[in-house]
């Protein structure tokens, strides 16, 4: 399964919002440098789905605010 994610780094309050258009909005506290925000997104999505972090993989958008995550169940 693949999900599209729109990232909001440096957020004061982290959250996950599932939009009606199928795009998840994920806000994380970590900055968008050195992959810190990407790692936080993977962790947040894994927790939301009740999966291990190893089951969530970033497949597109490494340096973009729009990302695609692949979920391995």
Secondary structure by P-SEA (a helix, b strand, c coil): cbbbbbbbccccccccccccccbbbbbbccccccaaaaaaaaaaaaaaacccccccccccccccccbbbbbcc
